[in-house]
Amino acid sequence: MQGAREVIRLSNGATYIERQVLALESSIDQNPSLAFDLSKSLIESVCKTILIDRSQPINDDFDLPQLFKMTINCLRLLPDNKTIDANLRSSLLKTNSGLSTTIQGLCELRNNEGFASHGKDGYFQMLEPIQARLAAQAADSIVYFLYSVHKGYTYVPNSSRLRYEDNQSFNEFIDETHELINIFEYTFVPSDVLFNVDMEAYKDKLSIYNQESDSGE
């Protein structure tokens, strides 16, 4: 799951996705049916993360094919020097169509073979790790592609999600005006602690900081 682990690195703190990846990796051999559930769920989580990052409305009734289509539609899929290449764009759209077919296949596998999809007969024979690995690797490739494009091309600045790394000057202000936090042998940065422990307090102080900066105080 190298692609999914790269998503974890790029998402910087998306612990829910990290837990899904860890569970998926362990389920392939231990519970192949569960891998189908988790493969589908991982793609859903990454799509929703991207859509929220880009301030796109999400309907809870959307299924995975709809989420995938929305996600693709809000992303710029080509670098600047290739955007006007009609043939390349056509080829990429065909590839995306193939991904949509893969998505549909994963949904059907989950519905028919998933561990949590429907109750099964007590003697139901699940598929084996080789099929589970196929589903996991397909999900791995899809989430890596989507999230890499999301982070790599024209990130939307008016995202509704507050990000620690987007407020470097404010973080430096906090760290310059407050001492490092020491607990046993561990040392923590004040801005990082405030952001992760009390998001609302961080937002309030950031708003005040921005207002004062705009007014020149």
C-alpha positions as CSV (number, residue, x, y, z in Angstrom):
1,M,0.0,0.0,0.0
2,Q,2.8,2.4,-0.9
3,G,0.4,4.9,-2.7
4,A,-2.0,5.0,0.3
5,R,1.0,5.6,2.7
6,E,2.0,8.5,0.5
7,V,-1.5,9.9,0.9
8,I,-1.1,9.6,4.7
9,R,2.2,11.6,4.4
10,L,0.6,14.3,2.2
11,S,-2.5,14.6,4.2
12,N,-0.5,15.4,7.4
13,G,-2.7,14.3,10.2
14,A,-5.5,12.5,8.5
15,T,-5.5,9.7,11.2
16,Y,-8.8,8.2,10.0
17,I,-7.2,7.4,6.6
18,E,-4.2,6.0,8.4
19,R,-6.3,3.7,10.4
20,Q,-8.1,2.5,7.3
21,V,-4.8,1.8,5.5
22,L,-3.5,-0.2,8.5
23,A,-6.7,-2.2,8.8
24,L,-6.7,-2.9,5.1
25,E,-3.1,-4.1,5.0
26,S,-3.8,-6.6,7.8
27,S,-7.1,-7.8,6.5
28,I,-5.7,-9.0,3.1
29,D,-4.4,-12.2,4.6
30,Q,-6.3,-12.4,7.9
31,N,-9.9,-11.6,6.6
32,P,-10.0,-11.2,2.8
33,S,-13.7,-10.4,2.8
34,L,-13.1,-7.4,5.0
35,A,-10.5,-6.1,2.5
36,F,-13.3,-5.5,0.0
37,D,-15.2,-3.4,2.5
38,L,-12.0,-1.4,3.4
39,S,-10.9,-0.9,-0.2
40,K,-14.2,0.8,-1.0
41,S,-14.2,2.7,2.2
42,L,-10.6,4.0,1.7
43,I,-11.5,5.5,-1.7
44,E,-14.7,7.1,-0.2
45,S,-12.7,8.7,2.6
46,V,-10.1,10.1,0.2
47,C,-12.7,11.5,-2.2
48,K,-14.6,13.2,0.7
49,T,-11.4,14.6,2.1
50,I,-10.5,16.2,-1.3
51,L,-14.1,17.5,-1.9
52,I,-14.2,19.1,1.6
53,D,-10.7,20.5,1.1
54,R,-12.0,22.2,-2.1
55,S,-15.2,23.4,-0.5
56,Q,-17.4,21.1,-2.6
57,P,-20.8,20.1,-1.1
58,I,-21.2,16.4,-0.2
59,N,-24.5,14.7,-0.1
60,D,-24.5,11.8,2.4
61,D,-26.6,9.8,-0.1
62,F,-23.9,9.9,-2.7
63,D,-22.5,6.4,-3.6
64,L,-18.8,5.8,-4.4
65,P,-19.2,6.2,-8.2
66,Q,-20.8,9.6,-7.7
67,L,-18.1,10.7,-5.2
68,F,-15.4,9.6,-7.6
69,K,-17.0,11.5,-10.5
70,M,-17.4,14.6,-8.4
71,T,-13.8,14.4,-7.3
72,I,-12.4,13.9,-10.8
73,N,-14.5,16.9,-12.0
74,C,-13.1,19.3,-9.4
75,L,-9.5,18.4,-10.1
76,R,-7.1,19.7,-12.8
77,L,-5.6,16.5,-14.2
78,L,-2.8,17.9,-16.3
79,P,0.2,20.2,-15.7
80,D,0.2,23.7,-17.2
81,N,2.3,22.8,-20.3
82,K,-0.1,20.0,-21.3
83,T,-3.6,21.4,-20.7
84,I,-4.1,22.4,-24.3
85,D,-3.1,19.0,-25.7
86,A,-6.4,17.6,-26.9
87,N,-5.1,14.2,-27.7
88,L,-3.5,13.8,-24.3
89,R,-6.6,15.0,-22.6
90,S,-8.7,12.5,-24.5
91,S,-6.4,9.7,-23.6
92,L,-6.5,10.7,-19.9
93,L,-10.3,10.8,-19.9
94,K,-10.3,7.2,-21.3
95,T,-8.0,6.2,-18.5
96,N,-10.3,7.8,-16.0
97,S,-13.2,5.9,-17.5
98,G,-11.3,2.8,-16.8
99,L,-10.9,3.9,-13.2
100,S,-14.6,4.4,-13.0
101,T,-15.1,0.8,-14.2
102,T,-12.7,-0.4,-11.5
103,I,-14.6,1.6,-8.9
104,Q,-17.8,-0.1,-10.0
105,G,-16.1,-3.5,-9.8
106,L,-14.9,-2.8,-6.3
107,C,-18.4,-1.8,-5.3
108,E,-19.9,-5.0,-6.6
109,L,-17.2,-7.1,-5.0
110,R,-17.9,-5.4,-1.7
111,N,-21.7,-6.0,-2.1
112,N,-21.2,-9.6,-2.9
113,E,-18.2,-10.7,-1.0
114,G,-17.7,-8.0,1.7
115,F,-17.5,-9.0,5.4
116,A,-19.9,-6.2,6.5
117,S,-22.1,-5.9,3.5
118,H,-24.8,-8.5,4.2
119,G,-25.2,-11.4,6.6
120,K,-23.9,-14.6,5.0
121,D,-24.7,-18.3,5.5
122,G,-22.5,-19.8,8.3
123,Y,-20.7,-22.0,5.8
124,F,-20.1,-19.2,3.2
125,Q,-16.7,-19.6,1.5
126,M,-15.0,-16.2,1.2
127,L,-12.6,-15.3,-1.6
128,E,-8.9,-15.7,-0.9
129,P,-6.1,-13.2,-0.2
130,I,-5.1,-13.0,-3.9
131,Q,-8.5,-11.5,-4.8
132,A,-8.3,-9.3,-1.7
133,R,-4.9,-8.0,-2.7
134,L,-6.2,-7.1,-6.2
135,A,-8.9,-5.0,-4.6
136,A,-6.5,-3.3,-2.2
137,Q,-3.9,-2.6,-4.8
138,A,-6.6,-1.1,-7.1
139,A,-7.8,1.2,-4.2
140,D,-4.1,2.0,-3.5
141,S,-3.5,3.2,-7.0
142,I,-6.7,5.2,-7.2
143,V,-6.3,7.1,-3.9
144,Y,-2.7,7.9,-4.7
145,F,-3.6,9.3,-8.1
146,L,-6.5,11.4,-6.8
147,Y,-4.6,12.8,-3.8
148,S,-1.4,13.5,-5.6
149,V,-3.3,15.5,-8.3
150,H,-5.2,17.3,-5.5
151,K,-2.0,18.4,-3.8
152,G,0.0,18.9,-6.9
153,Y,-2.1,21.1,-9.2
154,T,-3.8,24.4,-8.3
155,Y,-4.7,23.9,-4.7
156,V,-7.8,25.8,-3.9
157,P,-6.9,28.6,-1.5
158,N,-10.4,29.2,-0.1
159,S,-10.7,25.7,1.4
160,S,-13.1,25.4,4.3
161,R,-10.5,23.3,6.1
162,L,-8.1,25.1,8.4
163,R,-4.5,23.8,7.9
164,Y,-1.6,24.4,10.2
165,E,0.9,24.8,7.4
166,D,-1.1,27.5,5.7
167,N,-0.5,30.0,8.6
168,Q,3.2,30.0,9.0
169,S,3.5,33.6,10.1
170,F,0.9,33.2,12.8
171,N,2.6,30.0,14.0
172,E,5.9,31.8,14.2
173,F,4.2,34.6,16.2
174,I,2.9,32.0,18.7
175,D,6.2,30.3,19.0
176,E,8.1,33.5,19.4
177,T,5.8,34.8,22.2
178,H,5.4,31.5,24.1
179,E,8.0,29.1,25.5
180,L,8.5,25.5,24.4
181,I,6.4,23.0,26.3
182,N,8.4,20.3,28.0
183,I,6.8,17.0,29.3
184,F,9.3,14.5,30.6
185,E,12.0,14.2,27.9
186,Y,9.6,15.4,25.2
187,T,9.5,19.0,23.8
188,F,6.5,20.4,22.0
189,V,6.1,23.6,19.9
190,P,3.3,26.0,21.3
191,S,1.6,26.6,17.9
192,D,1.4,22.9,17.1
193,V,0.0,22.2,20.5
194,L,-2.7,24.9,20.3
195,F,-3.7,23.8,16.8
196,N,-4.1,20.1,17.7
197,V,-5.5,20.5,21.2
198,D,-7.9,23.4,20.8
199,M,-8.8,24.1,17.2
200,E,-11.4,26.7,18.1
201,A,-9.0,28.7,20.2
202,Y,-6.5,28.6,17.4
203,K,-9.1,29.9,15.0
204,D,-10.1,32.7,17.3
205,K,-6.5,33.9,17.8
206,L,-5.8,33.5,14.1
207,S,-8.7,35.8,13.3
208,I,-7.5,38.4,15.7
209,Y,-4.0,38.1,14.4
210,N,-5.2,38.6,10.8
211,Q,-7.3,41.5,11.7
212,E,-4.5,43.3,13.5
213,S,-2.1,42.5,10.6
214,D,-4.6,44.0,8.1
215,S,-5.0,47.1,10.2
216,G,-1.2,47.5,10.6
217,E,-1.2,47.3,14.3
